[in-house]
């Protein structure tokens, strides 16, 4: 068979088919709760706030902000906007970036984005920041892999104080604990609608059936990211306000059970052995 004789029409057919397919892609109705891959970085939904998302056919106008506290005095931030300078990133009416969607495979939407990516890092009193102008840069949105909406419908409580009772439900269990000390518990409502929140308690109870097993919450199902400084937190989409003190919502992330073992590399820190992983489903918050 002469490959040169068939290569031109085959390539033409492939290109025409690919163009028609790309033109048929529609922007997802929502990117709430999506993991975003851009410019070599992965932005997890627990660390991301979507300030603006306006889909139109195969494009969308987007303003995304990212904030991550790694440890005291060490943090990072980013913003996807249409700003042309660092100063414009913080303006109240900053322009959005424009995403053009060109492909979809199951829950993964791919495309290009034009605008800018602002990045900053704060390390023990020293801040570095930069803005990268984007022109048709590759971007990917990985949507939730379940049917629950990651968009809240009611505003959540402004803070979780000492004495707040938390009930967490997974696909296999339910447990209750009280916030004994609000220091160290990560909870904040996301701007601008305050219907979703990041949640990462400072301390969780032990497994009642296996007291040697401790609990850990994570927004990531990748074991390599669990129990590290970069571990993304779970997040809440509030769905009900039963009273001024009782709130319910969907909880997105994972519950891990782990045990401690002696370190194999001579470190003074113990090794953590994952015993199980369960999907987080819901949360009830009862304020004191």
Beta strands, then each sheet from edge to edge (+ up, - down):
strand 1: 35-38
strand 2: 41-43
strand 3: 48-56
strand 4: 59-71
strand 5: 74-81
strand 6: 97-105
strand 7: 108-123
strand 8: 126-142
strand 9: 165-170
strand 10: 174-178
strand 11: 186-189
strand 12: 196-200
strand 13: 214-218
strand 14: 234-241
strand 15: 246-252
strand 16: 254-261
strand 17: 271-286
sheet 1: 2+ 1- 8+ 7- 5+ 4- 3+
sheet 2: 2+ 1- 8+ 7- 6+
sheet 3: 10+ 9- 17+ 15- 14+ 12- 11+
sheet 4: 10+ 9- 17+ 16- 13+
end
